[in-house]
Amino acid sequence: MDRYARAMTEVDLDAVDELLHDDVIVEVPQSGERIRGRANRRATMENYPDGGIRRVLGRVIGGEDQWIATPAYTVVRVSGQGDEFVIVGKIRYPNGEIWHSVELAMLSDGKIARLTSYFGAPFEAPEWRAPYVERIE
């Protein structure tokens, strides 16, 4: 999964393609979409309006820990266990907004066979919770 994390961070679609099954399934429950196949997955990345998505990965969670620094100086935690991973990251959209993302990845034969992706815009925490919480960056 560390190769996938690097490929997504660098937006290296050729490297991503090498890691996906030909018949990968990508589901985006929030928008009610299912993408079937590596070619369609790539097309969604290549044809994104206004120049595409810039991805800055935060961490990958799964099992054995490994820390790496990406060229953008973002520290990435790469962990993995078996055939299931959780990838937590950030996406910079062409309009400059940065959203959080979570991807649930399932592997088969050493390649990504299924991804379920969730996206969320950051929001301001309510004032009433301030006495009970710590701020994180």
A tleap script that builds the chain and sets N, CA, C and O, in Angstrom:
source leaprc.protein.ff14SB
mol = sequence {
  NMET ASP ARG TYR ALA ARG ALA MET THR GLU
  VAL ASP LEU ASP ALA VAL ASP GLU LEU LEU
  HIE ASP ASP VAL ILE VAL GLU VAL PRO GLN
  SER GLY GLU ARG ILE ARG GLY ARG ALA ASN
  ARG ARG ALA THR MET GLU ASN TYR PRO ASP
  GLY GLY ILE ARG ARG VAL LEU GLY ARG VAL
  ILE GLY GLY GLU ASP GLN TRP ILE ALA THR
  PRO ALA TYR THR VAL VAL ARG VAL SER GLY
  GLN GLY ASP GLU PHE VAL ILE VAL GLY LYS
  ILE ARG TYR PRO ASN GLY GLU ILE TRP HIE
  SER VAL GLU LEU ALA MET LEU SER ASP GLY
  LYS ILE ALA ARG LEU THR SER TYR PHE GLY
  ALA PRO PHE GLU ALA PRO GLU TRP ARG ALA
  PRO TYR VAL GLU ARG ILE CGLU
}
set mol.1.N position { 0.816 -1.200 0.000 }
set mol.1.CA position { 0.000 0.000 0.000 }
set mol.1.C position { 0.854 1.255 0.000 }
set mol.1.O position { 0.371 2.325 -0.372 }
set mol.2.N position { 2.119 1.150 0.411 }
set mol.2.CA position { 2.969 2.340 0.384 }
set mol.2.C position { 3.190 2.803 -1.059 }
set mol.2.O position { 3.307 4.004 -1.301 }
set mol.3.N position { 3.248 1.875 -2.021 }
set mol.3.CA position { 3.388 2.266 -3.433 }
set mol.3.C position { 2.144 3.007 -3.909 }
set mol.3.O position { 2.251 3.976 -4.661 }
set mol.4.N position { 0.974 2.564 -3.483 }
set mol.4.CA position { -0.272 3.243 -3.834 }
set mol.4.C position { -0.300 4.640 -3.219 }
set mol.4.O position { -0.676 5.609 -3.880 }
set mol.5.N position { 0.100 4.740 -1.954 }
set mol.5.CA position { 0.125 6.040 -1.283 }
set mol.5.C position { 1.022 7.016 -2.028 }
set mol.5.O position { 0.639 8.164 -2.250 }
set mol.6.N position { 2.210 6.572 -2.417 }
set mol.6.CA position { 3.129 7.446 -3.158 }
set mol.6.C position { 2.568 7.819 -4.520 }
set mol.6.O position { 2.633 8.978 -4.929 }
set mol.7.N position { 2.017 6.839 -5.218 }
set mol.7.CA position { 1.475 7.106 -6.556 }
set mol.7.C position { 0.328 8.106 -6.495 }
set mol.7.O position { 0.229 8.979 -7.357 }
set mol.8.N position { -0.540 7.997 -5.491 }
set mol.8.CA position { -1.643 8.943 -5.357 }
set mol.8.C position { -1.136 10.318 -4.945 }
set mol.8.O position { -1.634 11.330 -5.437 }
set mol.9.N position { -0.156 10.371 -4.054 }
set mol.9.CA position { 0.407 11.649 -3.627 }
set mol.9.C position { 1.032 12.380 -4.805 }
set mol.9.O position { 0.893 13.595 -4.940 }
set mol.10.N position { 1.721 11.629 -5.656 }
set mol.10.CA position { 2.394 12.219 -6.817 }
set mol.10.C position { 1.474 12.324 -8.026 }
set mol.10.O position { 1.894 12.799 -9.082 }
set mol.11.N position { 0.234 11.892 -7.888 }
set mol.11.CA position { -0.737 11.839 -8.980 }
set mol.11.C position { -0.100 11.157 -10.200 }
set mol.11.O position { -0.169 11.664 -11.319 }
set mol.12.N position { 0.518 10.004 -9.956 }
set mol.12.CA position { 1.157 9.194 -10.995 }
set mol.12.C position { 0.161 8.117 -11.418 }
set mol.12.O position { 0.140 7.020 -10.860 }
set mol.13.N position { -0.661 8.448 -12.410 }
set mol.13.CA position { -1.740 7.556 -12.801 }
set mol.13.C position { -1.244 6.246 -13.397 }
set mol.13.O position { -1.907 5.218 -13.261 }
set mol.14.N position { -0.092 6.267 -14.053 }
set mol.14.CA position { 0.469 5.019 -14.580 }
set mol.14.C position { 0.828 4.073 -13.442 }
set mol.14.O position { 0.555 2.875 -13.514 }
set mol.15.N position { 1.439 4.612 -12.395 }
set mol.15.CA position { 1.799 3.787 -11.238 }
set mol.15.C position { 0.546 3.275 -10.529 }
set mol.15.O position { 0.509 2.126 -10.090 }
set mol.16.N position { -0.480 4.122 -10.415 }
set mol.16.CA position { -1.738 3.686 -9.801 }
set mol.16.C position { -2.327 2.534 -10.606 }
set mol.16.O position { -2.753 1.528 -10.040 }
set mol.17.N position { -2.350 2.686 -11.939 }
set mol.17.CA position { -2.909 1.635 -12.801 }
set mol.17.C position { -2.239 0.286 -12.579 }
set mol.17.O position { -2.906 -0.749 -12.599 }
set mol.18.N position { -0.936 0.290 -12.369 }
set mol.18.CA position { -0.205 -0.962 -12.153 }
set mol.18.C position { -0.650 -1.678 -10.879 }
set mol.18.O position { -0.497 -2.893 -10.758 }
set mol.19.N position { -1.198 -0.924 -9.937 }
set mol.19.CA position { -1.572 -1.479 -8.638 }
set mol.19.C position { -3.039 -1.893 -8.554 }
set mol.19.O position { -3.463 -2.492 -7.567 }
set mol.20.N position { -3.810 -1.573 -9.591 }
set mol.20.CA position { -5.238 -1.882 -9.604 }
set mol.20.C position { -5.524 -3.115 -10.452 }
set mol.20.O position { -4.896 -3.330 -11.489 }
set mol.21.N position { -6.477 -3.920 -10.000 }
set mol.21.CA position { -6.990 -4.997 -10.842 }
set mol.21.C position { -7.636 -4.371 -12.072 }
set mol.21.O position { -8.151 -3.255 -11.999 }
set mol.22.N position { -7.615 -5.075 -13.194 }
set mol.22.CA position { -8.302 -4.582 -14.395 }
set mol.22.C position { -9.771 -4.307 -14.101 }
set mol.22.O position { -10.341 -3.340 -14.605 }
set mol.23.N position { -10.382 -5.164 -13.281 }
set mol.23.CA position { -11.808 -5.043 -12.987 }
set mol.23.C position { -12.081 -4.454 -11.599 }
set mol.23.O position { -13.062 -4.812 -10.947 }
set mol.24.N position { -11.206 -3.553 -11.156 }
set mol.24.CA position { -11.373 -2.904 -9.854 }
set mol.24.C position { -12.758 -2.258 -9.767 }
set mol.24.O position { -13.296 -1.775 -10.764 }
set mol.25.N position { -13.315 -2.259 -8.576 }
set mol.25.CA position { -14.582 -1.578 -8.323 }
set mol.25.C position { -14.312 -0.476 -7.310 }
set mol.25.O position { -13.744 -0.717 -6.245 }
set mol.26.N position { -14.728 0.735 -7.658 }
set mol.26.CA position { -14.586 1.887 -6.764 }
set mol.26.C position { -15.989 2.404 -6.474 }
set mol.26.O position { -16.734 2.749 -7.391 }
set mol.27.N position { -16.342 2.456 -5.201 }
set mol.27.CA position { -17.654 2.964 -4.818 }
set mol.27.C position { -17.503 4.259 -4.034 }
set mol.27.O position { -16.613 4.405 -3.196 }
set mol.28.N position { -18.403 5.198 -4.332 }
set mol.28.CA position { -18.451 6.478 -3.631 }
set mol.28.C position { -19.874 6.610 -3.075 }
set mol.28.O position { -20.749 7.170 -3.736 }
set mol.29.N position { -20.106 6.093 -1.855 }
set mol.29.CA position { -21.457 6.081 -1.303 }
set mol.29.C position { -22.113 7.457 -1.211 }
set mol.29.O position { -23.326 7.571 -1.392 }
set mol.30.N position { -21.337 8.498 -0.933 }
set mol.30.CA position { -21.925 9.823 -0.760 }
set mol.30.C position { -22.594 10.332 -2.029 }
set mol.30.O position { -23.603 11.034 -1.957 }
set mol.31.N position { -22.042 9.984 -3.196 }
set mol.31.CA position { -22.629 10.442 -4.455 }
set mol.31.C position { -23.443 9.345 -5.137 }
set mol.31.O position { -24.057 9.582 -6.177 }
set mol.32.N position { -23.448 8.143 -4.553 }
set mol.32.CA position { -24.211 7.043 -5.123 }
set mol.32.C position { -23.622 6.502 -6.413 }
set mol.32.O position { -24.362 6.061 -7.292 }
set mol.33.N position { -22.283 6.528 -6.542 }
set mol.33.CA position { -21.633 6.097 -7.781 }
set mol.33.C position { -20.811 4.833 -7.573 }
set mol.33.O position { -20.267 4.587 -6.496 }
set mol.34.N position { -20.740 4.042 -8.636 }
set mol.34.CA position { -19.855 2.878 -8.681 }
set mol.34.C position { -19.073 2.969 -9.986 }
set mol.34.O position { -19.657 3.101 -11.062 }
set mol.35.N position { -17.765 2.897 -9.884 }
set mol.35.CA position { -16.882 2.926 -11.050 }
set mol.35.C position { -16.391 1.501 -11.260 }
set mol.35.O position { -15.831 0.895 -10.346 }
set mol.36.N position { -16.597 0.967 -12.452 }
set mol.36.CA position { -16.164 -0.394 -12.757 }
set mol.36.C position { -14.983 -0.355 -13.714 }
set mol.36.O position { -15.070 0.211 -14.803 }
set mol.37.N position { -13.889 -0.955 -13.299 }
set mol.37.CA position { -12.737 -1.122 -14.168 }
set mol.37.C position { -11.686 -0.038 -14.037 }
set mol.37.O position { -11.974 1.120 -13.738 }
set mol.38.N position { -10.449 -0.467 -14.276 }
set mol.38.CA position { -9.294 0.424 -14.173 }
set mol.38.C position { -9.396 1.590 -15.152 }
set mol.38.O position { -9.067 2.720 -14.794 }
set mol.39.N position { -9.844 1.337 -16.377 }
set mol.39.CA position { -9.918 2.399 -17.392 }
set mol.39.C position { -10.893 3.497 -16.969 }
set mol.39.O position { -10.605 4.681 -17.142 }
set mol.40.N position { -12.044 3.109 -16.414 }
set mol.40.CA position { -13.007 4.113 -15.961 }
set mol.40.C position { -12.484 4.882 -14.760 }
set mol.40.O position { -12.707 6.088 -14.653 }
set mol.41.N position { -11.792 4.205 -13.858 }
set mol.41.CA position { -11.190 4.887 -12.695 }
set mol.41.C position { -10.213 5.946 -13.172 }
set mol.41.O position { -10.228 7.080 -12.694 }
set mol.42.N position { -9.363 5.569 -14.119 }
set mol.42.CA position { -8.384 6.519 -14.641 }
set mol.42.C position { -9.084 7.690 -15.337 }
set mol.42.O position { -8.684 8.843 -15.174 }
set mol.43.N position { -10.115 7.392 -16.102 }
set mol.43.CA position { -10.840 8.448 -16.818 }
set mol.43.C position { -11.440 9.469 -15.855 }
set mol.43.O position { -11.484 10.660 -16.164 }
set mol.44.N position { -11.905 9.009 -14.683 }
set mol.44.CA position { -12.456 9.969 -13.723 }
set mol.44.C position { -11.376 10.898 -13.188 }
set mol.44.O position { -11.656 12.054 -12.870 }
set mol.45.N position { -10.156 10.410 -13.086 }
set mol.45.CA position { -9.042 11.247 -12.622 }
set mol.45.C position { -8.580 12.198 -13.730 }
set mol.45.O position { -8.332 13.377 -13.478 }
set mol.46.N position { -8.465 11.680 -14.954 }
set mol.46.CA position { -7.951 12.485 -16.063 }
set mol.46.C position { -8.931 13.554 -16.522 }
set mol.46.O position { -8.515 14.605 -17.011 }
set mol.47.N position { -10.211 13.304 -16.372 }
set mol.47.CA position { -11.225 14.223 -16.887 }
set mol.47.C position { -11.859 15.092 -15.816 }
set mol.47.O position { -12.883 15.732 -16.058 }
set mol.48.N position { -11.258 15.120 -14.631 }
set mol.48.CA position { -11.792 15.958 -13.569 }
set mol.48.C position { -11.714 17.417 -14.021 }
set mol.48.O position { -10.678 17.840 -14.534 }
set mol.49.N position { -12.779 18.191 -13.844 }
set mol.49.CA position { -12.788 19.586 -14.312 }
set mol.49.C position { -11.667 20.439 -13.712 }
set mol.49.O position { -11.201 20.188 -12.601 }
set mol.50.N position { -11.256 21.434 -14.460 }
set mol.50.CA position { -10.293 22.451 -14.010 }
set mol.50.C position { -8.918 21.903 -13.669 }
set mol.50.O position { -8.269 22.408 -12.753 }
set mol.51.N position { -8.461 20.891 -14.376 }
set mol.51.CA position { -7.073 20.474 -14.237 }
set mol.51.C position { -6.801 19.303 -13.329 }
set mol.51.O position { -5.643 18.915 -13.174 }
set mol.52.N position { -7.808 18.727 -12.726 }
set mol.52.CA position { -7.579 17.511 -11.964 }
set mol.52.C position { -7.437 17.713 -10.473 }
set mol.52.O position { -7.424 18.834 -9.966 }
set mol.53.N position { -7.331 16.593 -9.793 }
set mol.53.CA position { -7.258 16.563 -8.335 }
set mol.53.C position { -5.810 16.438 -7.904 }
set mol.53.O position { -5.050 15.655 -8.473 }
set mol.54.N position { -5.433 17.205 -6.907 }
set mol.54.CA position { -4.101 17.100 -6.301 }
set mol.54.C position { -4.290 16.426 -4.959 }
set mol.54.O position { -5.049 16.919 -4.124 }
set mol.55.N position { -3.631 15.332 -4.738 }
set mol.55.CA position { -3.848 14.553 -3.525 }
set mol.55.C position { -2.623 14.639 -2.633 }
set mol.55.O position { -1.495 14.475 -3.097 }
set mol.56.N position { -2.850 14.899 -1.343 }
set mol.56.CA position { -1.785 14.902 -0.345 }
set mol.56.C position { -2.201 13.897 0.715 }
set mol.56.O position { -3.112 14.173 1.496 }
set mol.57.N position { -1.557 12.739 0.762 }
set mol.57.CA position { -1.965 11.667 1.661 }
set mol.57.C position { -1.520 11.942 3.083 }
set mol.57.O position { -0.429 12.462 3.314 }
set mol.58.N position { -2.367 11.591 4.032 }
set mol.58.CA position { -2.038 11.762 5.431 }
set mol.58.C position { -1.459 10.511 6.050 }
set mol.58.O position { -0.362 10.554 6.605 }
set mol.59.N position { -2.174 9.385 5.970 }
set mol.59.CA position { -1.654 8.156 6.562 }
set mol.59.C position { -2.417 6.959 6.017 }
set mol.59.O position { -3.531 7.089 5.508 }
set mol.60.N position { -1.806 5.810 6.132 }
set mol.60.CA position { -2.436 4.545 5.786 }
set mol.60.C position { -2.406 3.696 7.045 }
set mol.60.O position { -1.360 3.574 7.683 }
set mol.61.N position { -3.538 3.109 7.414 }
set mol.61.CA position { -3.645 2.359 8.658 }
set mol.61.C position { -3.957 0.903 8.340 }
set mol.61.O position { -4.813 0.617 7.503 }
set mol.62.N position { -3.272 -0.010 8.999 }
set mol.62.CA position { -3.565 -1.408 8.756 }
set mol.62.C position { -2.864 -2.339 9.715 }
set mol.62.O position { -3.534 -3.141 10.367 }
set mol.63.N position { -1.559 -2.278 9.837 }
set mol.63.CA position { -0.842 -3.211 10.697 }
set mol.63.C position { 0.545 -2.712 11.010 }
set mol.63.O position { 0.708 -1.782 11.800 }
set mol.64.N position { 1.560 -3.323 10.396 }
set mol.64.CA position { 2.952 -2.967 10.655 }
set mol.64.C position { 3.226 -1.527 10.199 }
set mol.64.O position { 3.000 -1.187 9.038 }
set mol.65.N position { 3.712 -0.691 11.115 }
set mol.65.CA position { 3.905 0.729 10.821 }
set mol.65.C position { 5.188 0.999 10.060 }
set mol.65.O position { 6.214 0.353 10.271 }
set mol.66.N position { 5.097 1.972 9.172 }
set mol.66.CA position { 6.261 2.463 8.440 }
set mol.66.C position { 5.998 3.932 8.150 }
set mol.66.O position { 4.911 4.292 7.699 }
set mol.67.N position { 6.980 4.776 8.403 }
set mol.67.CA position { 6.836 6.208 8.167 }
set mol.67.C position { 7.707 6.610 6.990 }
set mol.67.O position { 8.867 6.208 6.900 }
set mol.68.N position { 7.140 7.410 6.084 }
set mol.68.CA position { 7.904 7.929 4.959 }
set mol.68.C position { 7.556 9.394 4.772 }
set mol.68.O position { 6.463 9.827 5.136 }
set mol.69.N position { 8.477 10.156 4.210 }
set mol.69.CA position { 8.199 11.554 3.885 }
set mol.69.C position { 8.045 11.677 2.382 }
set mol.69.O position { 8.877 11.177 1.625 }
set mol.70.N position { 6.982 12.340 1.945 }
set mol.70.CA position { 6.766 12.537 0.518 }
set mol.70.C position { 7.541 13.769 0.070 }
set mol.70.O position { 8.004 14.538 0.912 }
set mol.71.N position { 7.693 13.975 -1.236 }
set mol.71.CA position { 8.409 15.150 -1.723 }
set mol.71.C position { 7.825 16.473 -1.229 }
set mol.71.O position { 8.542 17.471 -1.155 }
set mol.72.N position { 6.532 16.494 -0.890 }
set mol.72.CA position { 5.902 17.711 -0.387 }
set mol.72.C position { 6.091 17.853 1.122 }
set mol.72.O position { 5.469 18.720 1.736 }
set mol.73.N position { 6.911 17.045 1.714 }
set mol.73.CA position { 7.222 17.038 3.140 }
set mol.73.C position { 6.040 16.627 4.005 }
set mol.73.O position { 6.014 16.904 5.204 }
set mol.74.N position { 5.082 15.980 3.406 }
set mol.74.CA position { 3.977 15.425 4.167 }
set mol.74.C position { 4.418 14.081 4.712 }
set mol.74.O position { 4.840 13.216 3.945 }
set mol.75.N position { 4.330 13.888 6.014 }
set mol.75.CA position { 4.686 12.596 6.595 }
set mol.75.C position { 3.518 11.646 6.378 }
set mol.75.O position { 2.370 11.991 6.660 }
set mol.76.N position { 3.809 10.458 5.881 }
set mol.76.CA position { 2.786 9.460 5.602 }
set mol.76.C position { 3.058 8.231 6.455 }
set mol.76.O position { 4.171 7.707 6.469 }
set mol.77.N position { 2.041 7.782 7.158 }
set mol.77.CA position { 2.159 6.544 7.934 }
set mol.77.C position { 1.619 5.413 7.075 }
set mol.77.O position { 0.444 5.408 6.710 }
set mol.78.N position { 2.466 4.470 6.758 }
set mol.78.CA position { 2.068 3.338 5.929 }
set mol.78.C position { 2.039 2.082 6.788 }
set mol.78.O position { 3.064 1.670 7.331 }
set mol.79.N position { 0.879 1.485 6.908 }
set mol.79.CA position { 0.707 0.252 7.667 }
set mol.79.C position { -0.131 -0.700 6.838 }
set mol.79.O position { -0.903 -0.273 5.980 }
set mol.80.N position { 0.021 -1.977 7.092 }
set mol.80.CA position { -0.804 -2.912 6.346 }
set mol.80.C position { -0.895 -4.254 7.014 }
set mol.80.O position { 0.036 -4.708 7.678 }
set mol.81.N position { -2.022 -4.874 6.829 }
set mol.81.CA position { -2.218 -6.207 7.378 }
set mol.81.C position { -3.176 -6.958 6.471 }
set mol.81.O position { -4.303 -6.521 6.242 }
set mol.82.N position { -2.724 -8.078 5.964 }
set mol.82.CA position { -3.593 -8.892 5.129 }
set mol.82.C position { -4.001 -8.168 3.865 }
set mol.82.O position { -3.178 -7.550 3.191 }
set mol.83.N position { -5.276 -8.253 3.554 }
set mol.83.CA position { -5.793 -7.688 2.307 }
set mol.83.C position { -6.707 -6.490 2.520 }
set mol.83.O position { -7.408 -6.085 1.592 }
set mol.84.N position { -6.718 -5.904 3.733 }
set mol.84.CA position { -7.594 -4.763 3.995 }
set mol.84.C position { -6.808 -3.608 4.588 }
set mol.84.O position { -5.989 -3.788 5.489 }
set mol.85.N position { -7.073 -2.416 4.063 }
set mol.85.CA position { -6.384 -1.208 4.500 }
set mol.85.C position { -7.368 -0.059 4.603 }
set mol.85.O position { -8.411 -0.054 3.949 }
set mol.86.N position { -7.024 0.914 5.432 }
set mol.86.CA position { -7.741 2.182 5.515 }
set mol.86.C position { -6.738 3.265 5.183 }
set mol.86.O position { -5.659 3.325 5.772 }
set mol.87.N position { -7.095 4.125 4.237 }
set mol.87.CA position { -6.202 5.190 3.801 }
set mol.87.C position { -6.863 6.518 4.155 }
set mol.87.O position { -7.931 6.841 3.635 }
set mol.88.N position { -6.232 7.284 5.034 }
set mol.88.CA position { -6.754 8.578 5.456 }
set mol.88.C position { -5.890 9.647 4.813 }
set mol.88.O position { -4.665 9.602 4.923 }
set mol.89.N position { -6.510 10.603 4.145 }
set mol.89.CA position { -5.715 11.611 3.458 }
set mol.89.C position { -6.437 12.924 3.295 }
set mol.89.O position { -7.500 13.159 3.870 }
set mol.90.N position { -5.822 13.775 2.489 }
set mol.90.CA position { -6.407 15.062 2.132 }
set mol.90.C position { -6.311 15.227 0.626 }
set mol.90.O position { -5.351 14.772 0.003 }
set mol.91.N position { -7.300 15.874 0.050 }
set mol.91.CA position { -7.327 16.130 -1.384 }
set mol.91.C position { -7.404 17.630 -1.589 }
set mol.91.O position { -8.245 18.305 -0.995 }
set mol.92.N position { -6.523 18.150 -2.431 }
set mol.92.CA position { -6.597 19.559 -2.825 }
set mol.92.C position { -7.306 19.614 -4.171 }
set mol.92.O position { -6.794 19.117 -5.175 }
set mol.93.N position { -8.481 20.220 -4.184 }
set mol.93.CA position { -9.265 20.341 -5.411 }
set mol.93.C position { -8.772 21.532 -6.230 }
set mol.93.O position { -8.115 22.424 -5.694 }
set mol.94.N position { -9.088 21.550 -7.536 }
set mol.94.CA position { -8.613 22.643 -8.401 }
set mol.94.C position { -9.013 24.037 -7.920 }
set mol.94.O position { -8.318 25.010 -8.213 }
set mol.95.N position { -10.121 24.148 -7.188 }
set mol.95.CA position { -10.552 25.457 -6.690 }
set mol.95.C position { -9.824 25.865 -5.410 }
set mol.95.O position { -10.117 26.911 -4.830 }
set mol.96.N position { -8.864 25.029 -4.969 }
set mol.96.CA position { -8.070 25.354 -3.790 }
set mol.96.C position { -8.578 24.753 -2.492 }
set mol.96.O position { -7.860 24.753 -1.492 }
set mol.97.N position { -9.802 24.240 -2.489 }
set mol.97.CA position { -10.331 23.632 -1.270 }
set mol.97.C position { -9.569 22.355 -0.943 }
set mol.97.O position { -9.173 21.606 -1.836 }
set mol.98.N position { -9.371 22.120 0.338 }
set mol.98.CA position { -8.738 20.889 0.796 }
set mol.98.C position { -9.770 20.117 1.607 }
set mol.98.O position { -10.289 20.613 2.607 }
set mol.99.N position { -10.059 18.904 1.166 }
set mol.99.CA position { -11.036 18.043 1.826 }
set mol.99.C position { -10.327 16.844 2.434 }
set mol.99.O position { -9.236 16.469 2.005 }
set mol.100.N position { -10.948 16.259 3.419 }
set mol.100.CA position { -10.455 15.014 4.009 }
set mol.100.C position { -11.017 13.840 3.209 }
set mol.100.O position { -12.113 13.921 2.653 }
set mol.101.N position { -10.256 12.758 3.160 }
set mol.101.CA position { -10.737 11.560 2.473 }
set mol.101.C position { -10.399 10.317 3.288 }
set mol.101.O position { -9.404 10.272 4.012 }
set mol.102.N position { -11.246 9.327 3.150 }
set mol.102.CA position { -11.009 8.014 3.738 }
set mol.102.C position { -11.329 6.992 2.655 }
set mol.102.O position { -12.408 7.018 2.063 }
set mol.103.N position { -10.381 6.092 2.403 }
set mol.103.CA position { -10.613 5.022 1.439 }
set mol.103.C position { -10.439 3.679 2.136 }
set mol.103.O position { -9.448 3.456 2.831 }
set mol.104.N position { -11.393 2.800 1.949 }
set mol.104.CA position { -11.305 1.432 2.427 }
set mol.104.C position { -10.859 0.597 1.239 }
set mol.104.O position { -11.560 0.526 0.230 }
set mol.105.N position { -9.699 -0.033 1.351 }
set mol.105.CA position { -9.129 -0.782 0.231 }
set mol.105.C position { -9.099 -2.268 0.545 }
set mol.105.O position { -8.759 -2.679 1.654 }
set mol.106.N position { -9.461 -3.064 -0.451 }
set mol.106.CA position { -9.374 -4.522 -0.346 }
set mol.106.C position { -8.495 -5.029 -1.480 }
set mol.106.O position { -8.685 -4.664 -2.640 }
set mol.107.N position { -7.536 -5.871 -1.132 }
set mol.107.CA position { -6.613 -6.423 -2.117 }
set mol.107.C position { -7.020 -7.837 -2.499 }
set mol.107.O position { -7.657 -8.554 -1.727 }
set mol.108.N position { -6.637 -8.215 -3.705 }
set mol.108.CA position { -6.784 -9.584 -4.173 }
set mol.108.C position { -5.626 -9.861 -5.114 }
set mol.108.O position { -5.387 -9.098 -6.049 }
set mol.109.N position { -4.916 -10.933 -4.875 }
set mol.109.CA position { -3.742 -11.277 -5.694 }
set mol.109.C position { -2.714 -10.152 -5.719 }
set mol.109.O position { -2.041 -9.944 -6.728 }
set mol.110.N position { -2.592 -9.421 -4.600 }
set mol.110.CA position { -1.589 -8.376 -4.497 }
set mol.110.C position { -1.941 -7.067 -5.172 }
set mol.110.O position { -1.116 -6.155 -5.208 }
set mol.111.N position { -3.154 -6.950 -5.712 }
set mol.111.CA position { -3.584 -5.704 -6.349 }
set mol.111.C position { -4.875 -5.223 -5.703 }
set mol.111.O position { -5.605 -5.997 -5.084 }
set mol.112.N position { -5.142 -3.938 -5.858 }
set mol.112.CA position { -6.352 -3.359 -5.281 }
set mol.112.C position { -7.545 -3.791 -6.120 }
set mol.112.O position { -7.619 -3.495 -7.313 }
set mol.113.N position { -8.474 -4.492 -5.489 }
set mol.113.CA position { -9.647 -5.009 -6.183 }
set mol.113.C position { -10.892 -4.178 -5.893 }
set mol.113.O position { -11.832 -4.158 -6.688 }
set mol.114.N position { -10.893 -3.492 -4.750 }
set mol.114.CA position { -12.076 -2.713 -4.375 }
set mol.114.C position { -11.658 -1.542 -3.508 }
set mol.114.O position { -10.847 -1.683 -2.593 }
set mol.115.N position { -12.227 -0.382 -3.810 }
set mol.115.CA position { -12.045 0.823 -3.001 }
set mol.115.C position { -13.424 1.386 -2.680 }
set mol.115.O position { -14.292 1.460 -3.550 }
set mol.116.N position { -13.617 1.778 -1.436 }
set mol.116.CA position { -14.807 2.535 -1.063 }
set mol.116.C position { -14.294 3.858 -0.524 }
set mol.116.O position { -13.545 3.896 0.452 }
set mol.117.N position { -14.707 4.945 -1.170 }
set mol.117.CA position { -14.134 6.269 -0.885 }
set mol.117.C position { -15.167 7.198 -0.266 }
set mol.117.O position { -16.308 7.278 -0.721 }
set mol.118.N position { -14.743 7.900 0.783 }
set mol.118.CA position { -15.570 8.897 1.454 }
set mol.118.C position { -14.816 10.216 1.462 }
set mol.118.O position { -13.599 10.236 1.648 }
set mol.119.N position { -15.535 11.324 1.260 }
set mol.119.CA position { -14.924 12.643 1.205 }
set mol.119.C position { -15.693 13.590 2.112 }
set mol.119.O position { -16.919 13.516 2.202 }
set mol.120.N position { -14.975 14.475 2.781 }
set mol.120.CA position { -15.637 15.426 3.657 }
set mol.120.C position { -14.927 16.761 3.685 }
set mol.120.O position { -13.709 16.837 3.846 }
set mol.121.N position { -15.712 17.811 3.526 }
set mol.121.CA position { -15.161 19.161 3.619 }
set mol.121.C position { -14.914 19.493 5.088 }
set mol.121.O position { -15.694 19.096 5.954 }
set mol.122.N position { -13.832 20.219 5.372 }
set mol.122.CA position { -13.621 20.646 6.759 }
set mol.122.C position { -14.706 21.646 7.174 }
set mol.122.O position { -15.293 22.326 6.333 }
set mol.123.N position { -14.956 21.721 8.460 }
set mol.123.CA position { -15.943 22.674 8.965 }
set mol.123.C position { -15.491 23.183 10.320 }
set mol.123.O position { -14.690 22.545 11.002 }
set mol.124.N position { -16.003 24.319 10.697 }
set mol.124.CA position { -15.667 24.918 11.983 }
set mol.124.C position { -16.350 24.152 13.112 }
set mol.124.O position { -17.522 23.788 13.019 }
set mol.125.N position { -15.605 23.923 14.160 }
set mol.125.CA position { -16.171 23.264 15.336 }
set mol.125.C position { -17.091 24.241 16.057 }
set mol.125.O position { -16.814 25.440 16.094 }
set mol.126.N position { -18.180 23.741 16.627 }
set mol.126.CA position { -19.080 24.637 17.352 }
set mol.126.C position { -18.436 25.130 18.649 }
set mol.126.O position { -17.697 24.400 19.309 }
set mol.127.N position { -18.725 26.353 18.988 }
set mol.127.CA position { -18.162 26.972 20.190 }
set mol.127.C position { -18.531 26.221 21.465 }
set mol.127.O position { -17.720 26.144 22.387 }
set mol.128.N position { -19.732 25.672 21.534 }
set mol.128.CA position { -20.185 25.028 22.761 }
set mol.128.C position { -19.296 23.856 23.163 }
set mol.128.O position { -19.247 23.500 24.341 }
set mol.129.N position { -18.580 23.239 22.189 }
set mol.129.CA position { -17.728 22.094 22.513 }
set mol.129.C position { -16.337 22.504 22.963 }
set mol.129.O position { -15.593 21.668 23.475 }
set mol.130.N position { -15.967 23.750 22.791 }
set mol.130.CA position { -14.603 24.211 23.063 }
set mol.130.C position { -14.068 23.816 24.443 }
set mol.130.O position { -12.905 23.423 24.536 }
set mol.131.N position { -14.855 23.900 25.513 }
set mol.131.CA position { -14.311 23.542 26.828 }
set mol.131.C position { -13.964 22.057 26.978 }
set mol.131.O position { -13.273 21.678 27.924 }
set mol.132.N position { -14.431 21.226 26.065 }
set mol.132.CA position { -14.293 19.777 26.226 }
set mol.132.C position { -13.329 19.119 25.241 }
set mol.132.O position { -13.105 17.910 25.310 }
set mol.133.N position { -12.760 19.901 24.330 }
set mol.133.CA position { -11.966 19.303 23.246 }
set mol.133.C position { -10.620 19.984 23.096 }
set mol.133.O position { -10.398 21.077 23.616 }
set mol.134.N position { -9.728 19.324 22.379 }
set mol.134.CA position { -8.457 19.914 21.954 }
set mol.134.C position { -8.536 20.158 20.455 }
set mol.134.O position { -9.164 19.379 19.739 }
set mol.135.N position { -7.920 21.211 19.973 }
set mol.135.CA position { -7.861 21.483 18.529 }
set mol.135.C position { -6.740 20.646 17.921 }
set mol.135.O position { -5.675 20.498 18.521 }
set mol.136.N position { -6.975 20.108 16.748 }
set mol.136.CA position { -5.946 19.381 16.005 }
set mol.136.C position { -5.731 20.066 14.669 }
set mol.136.O position { -6.613 20.763 14.167 }
set mol.137.N position { -4.583 19.869 14.111 }
set mol.137.CA position { -4.273 20.458 12.799 }
set mol.137.C position { -4.361 19.411 11.735 }
set mol.137.O position { -4.135 19.703 10.561 }
savepdb mol mol.pdb
quit
